[in-house]
Structure formats: C-alpha cells, structure tokens
Amino acid sequence: KEKKPRKPRKTKDKTEAQRNKFHAICTEIGNQIGLTPGQVKSAIKQEMFGIDEFKFGDKWIRMVKSSEDTDRVEYSALIESAYRWAAENGVFVKDWA
C-alpha cells in the first residue's frame, strides 16, 4: 500500500486583537521608560526575530526583521516576549487579557 504524502498544515493568521494587544503593551512600556512605542516594538522584535543586514553600495544597512509574516502562534510568542522584555527591564505591565 502506497503512503500518501501528508498535506502541510495550514497555520492561522494572527488576529487583530493580538496586534492591538502587542501595540498596547509597547505603548505602556514606552510611556514608563521614555521610549516611543515604535522604539519598544523594535527592541522586542529584534530580540525575537533578529536583524536583517545587507550591503548597499559601500554601506551596511541594518533593519529589524518584520513580524508581518508571523502566524497566530508566533505572534502569541511575540506578545509573551514583550511581557518578558518589560519584566527584564523593570517595567510593570498590566495584563491586557
């Protein structure tokens, strides 16, 4: 009997609620430590996803990798990373459940 190849599992897209929660956490952290929400978001994403680096002419360009292609599970991990980042930096963040 010939085995059929398994179909790849479909992942679920991140939700708008997840995006809103991550942005609210970043805003709250930023307000407490004097950074913009965008700066906090970049710091957390850099820890989780790393940095893209490429050469353009004679200059090296460094960019935080995007979270746009993350699925629901990965985005949940990003939210958990935000809570951890806050705790490691002495910031209390309320639970945005």
Rosetta silent file (secondary structure, phi, psi, omega in degrees, C-alpha in Angstrom):
SEQUENCE: KEKKPRKPRKTKDKTEAQRNKFHAICTEIGNQIGLTPGQVKSAIKQEMFGIDEFKFGDKWIRMVKSSEDTDRVEYSALIESAYRWAAENGVFVKDWA
SCORE:     score description
SCORE:     0.000 S_00000001
   1 L     0.000  126.664 -177.245    0.000    0.000    0.000 S_00000001
   2 L   -82.778  132.720  178.890    1.466    3.319   -1.081 S_00000001
   3 L   -81.464  137.948  176.070    1.612    6.082    1.504 S_00000001
   4 L   -88.475  139.952  177.397    0.202    9.416    0.519 S_00000001
   5 L   -65.248  144.511  178.671    2.272   12.456    1.414 S_00000001
   6 L   -70.800  143.815  174.201    0.830   14.493    4.234 S_00000001
   7 L   -77.162  140.483  176.957   -0.731   17.782    3.377 S_00000001
   8 L   -63.433  141.175  178.402    1.020   20.716    5.025 S_00000001
   9 L   -70.217  140.617  175.716   -0.868   22.058    8.000 S_00000001
  10 L   -85.856  135.013  176.579   -2.428   25.415    7.466 S_00000001
  11 L   -96.970  152.487  179.478   -1.496   27.991   10.038 S_00000001
  12 L   -90.952  140.020  178.315   -3.916   30.594   11.239 S_00000001
  13 E   -66.812  152.682  174.237   -3.148   34.248   10.667 S_00000001
  14 L   -61.026  156.267 -177.416   -2.519   36.485   13.648 S_00000001
  15 L   -99.800  162.169  175.830   -5.614   38.298   14.804 S_00000001
  16 H   -63.659  -35.496  177.833   -6.353   41.999   15.044 S_00000001
  17 H   -62.189  -39.957  177.615   -6.801   41.502   18.795 S_00000001
  18 H   -63.348  -45.503  179.660   -3.238   40.140   19.005 S_00000001
  19 H   -60.694  -45.689 -179.991   -1.860   43.112   17.084 S_00000001
  20 H   -60.836  -41.974 -179.541   -3.792   45.536   19.286 S_00000001
  21 H   -63.983  -46.214  179.878   -2.539   43.838   22.446 S_00000001
  22 H   -60.579  -43.825 -179.375    1.111   43.929   21.329 S_00000001
  23 H   -67.581  -35.836  176.969    0.855   47.600   20.394 S_00000001
  24 H   -65.666  -41.381  178.614   -0.855   48.449   23.709 S_00000001
  25 H   -63.161  -45.492  179.828    1.917   46.680   25.645 S_00000001
  26 H   -62.140  -38.794  178.400    4.599   48.536   23.671 S_00000001
  27 H   -65.186  -44.990 -179.628    2.847   51.851   24.318 S_00000001
  28 H   -63.348  -43.736  178.206    2.584   51.161   28.045 S_00000001
  29 H   -61.207  -48.845 -178.533    6.248   50.155   28.280 S_00000001
  30 H   -58.381  -42.063  179.003    7.335   53.212   26.297 S_00000001
  31 H   -60.654  -33.894 -177.319    5.317   55.559   28.494 S_00000001
  32 H   -81.744  -25.618 -175.034    7.063   54.207   31.574 S_00000001
  33 H  -117.505    5.125  174.908   10.633   54.310   30.280 S_00000001
  34 L    80.437   26.216  174.732   10.622   57.294   27.951 S_00000001
  35 L  -114.041  158.422  174.405   10.706   55.495   24.589 S_00000001
  36 L   -75.583  157.851  175.560    8.227   55.690   21.744 S_00000001
  37 H   -56.573  -36.753  179.224    6.005   52.654   21.153 S_00000001
  38 H   -64.096  -38.692  178.042    7.901   52.128   17.876 S_00000001
  39 H   -65.886  -42.049  178.617   11.251   52.027   19.670 S_00000001
  40 H   -64.224  -45.450  179.508    9.934   49.485   22.167 S_00000001
  41 H   -57.616  -44.668  179.494    8.410   47.412   19.373 S_00000001
  42 H   -63.480  -41.691 -179.519   11.736   47.393   17.506 S_00000001
  43 H   -63.026  -43.471 -178.909   13.687   46.365   20.604 S_00000001
  44 H   -68.924  -44.195  179.389   11.340   43.455   21.334 S_00000001
  45 H   -65.620  -34.357  177.908   11.196   42.301   17.705 S_00000001
  46 H   -62.593  -42.230  177.864   14.989   42.499   17.447 S_00000001
  47 H   -63.670  -40.252 -174.704   15.314   40.114   20.379 S_00000001
  48 H   -81.272  -45.240 -172.051   12.766   37.715   18.949 S_00000001
  49 H  -104.830  -18.485 -178.104   13.414   37.840   15.193 S_00000001
  50 L    88.331 -166.027 -175.192   16.916   39.275   14.889 S_00000001
  51 E  -124.826  139.342  169.504   18.220   41.780   12.378 S_00000001
  52 E   -88.857  135.670  179.104   18.444   41.759    8.601 S_00000001
  53 E  -132.234  130.800  178.903   21.746   43.147    7.401 S_00000001
  54 E  -147.340  157.974 -178.122   22.641   43.918    3.817 S_00000001
  55 E   -99.376  133.452  175.860   25.152   45.969    1.922 S_00000001
  56 E  -127.624  109.917 -173.332   24.073   48.852   -0.259 S_00000001
  57 L    64.594 -123.693  178.442   26.978   50.397   -2.102 S_00000001
  58 L  -104.849   13.193 -179.257   29.699   50.763    0.498 S_00000001
  59 E  -112.890  145.210  173.352   27.291   50.987    3.449 S_00000001
  60 E   -95.435  131.994  179.044   25.834   48.257    5.626 S_00000001
  61 E  -109.001  132.076  178.203   22.123   48.616    6.356 S_00000001
  62 E  -120.027  131.104  179.770   20.630   47.016    9.477 S_00000001
  63 E  -136.967  142.478  173.276   16.894   46.546    9.919 S_00000001
  64 E   -70.037  134.788  179.177   14.783   44.760   12.480 S_00000001
  65 L   -64.257  147.172 -177.193   13.035   41.825   10.833 S_00000001
  66 L   -77.477  152.884  174.695    9.327   42.269   10.236 S_00000001
  67 L  -101.839    6.436 -174.986    6.572   40.494   12.119 S_00000001
  68 L   -61.211  -33.537 -176.146    4.170   40.773    9.183 S_00000001
  69 L   -92.251    7.522 -179.141    4.551   37.149    8.098 S_00000001
  70 L   -75.324  149.919  177.141    4.088   35.656   11.559 S_00000001
  71 E   -94.768 -174.271 -175.445    1.178   33.365   12.233 S_00000001
  72 H   -61.742  -42.366 -179.295   -1.058   33.290   15.290 S_00000001
  73 H   -66.320  -45.666  179.610    1.253   31.053   17.345 S_00000001
  74 H   -63.966  -38.126 -179.922    4.362   33.105   16.528 S_00000001
  75 H   -69.442  -33.173  173.935    2.563   36.357   17.324 S_00000001
  76 H   -61.963  -40.562  177.158    1.497   34.928   20.688 S_00000001
  77 H   -64.429  -35.623  177.302    5.185   34.247   21.363 S_00000001
  78 H   -64.112  -40.995  177.509    5.940   37.861   20.409 S_00000001
  79 H   -63.166  -44.587  177.097    3.398   39.072   22.982 S_00000001
  80 H   -61.559  -37.546  177.214    4.972   36.844   25.631 S_00000001
  81 H   -63.337  -35.016  178.470    8.359   38.251   24.660 S_00000001
  82 H   -64.980  -44.185  176.844    7.000   41.758   25.258 S_00000001
  83 H   -61.947  -43.110  179.774    5.942   40.843   28.805 S_00000001
  84 H   -64.662  -44.181  179.738    9.331   39.216   29.436 S_00000001
  85 H   -58.851  -43.708  178.417   11.210   42.204   27.979 S_00000001
  86 H   -60.843  -48.120 -178.684    9.254   44.528   30.261 S_00000001
  87 H   -61.491  -42.004 -179.753    9.994   42.412   33.341 S_00000001
  88 H   -67.333  -19.629 -179.544   13.690   42.177   32.484 S_00000001
  89 L  -108.010   17.123  174.122   13.810   45.964   32.191 S_00000001
  90 L    71.247   26.911 -178.113   11.985   46.658   35.456 S_00000001
  91 L  -109.928  128.775  174.827    8.693   47.710   33.887 S_00000001
  92 L   -88.904  126.205  178.258    5.339   46.608   35.291 S_00000001
  93 L  -121.494  127.871  177.878    2.798   45.947   32.557 S_00000001
  94 L   -67.068  156.696  178.314   -0.821   45.151   33.351 S_00000001
  95 L   -77.638  118.516 -177.247   -2.278   42.015   31.829 S_00000001
  96 L   -90.346   29.260 -176.488   -4.142   43.097   28.697 S_00000001
  97 L   -54.994    0.000    0.000   -6.176   39.869   28.560 S_00000001
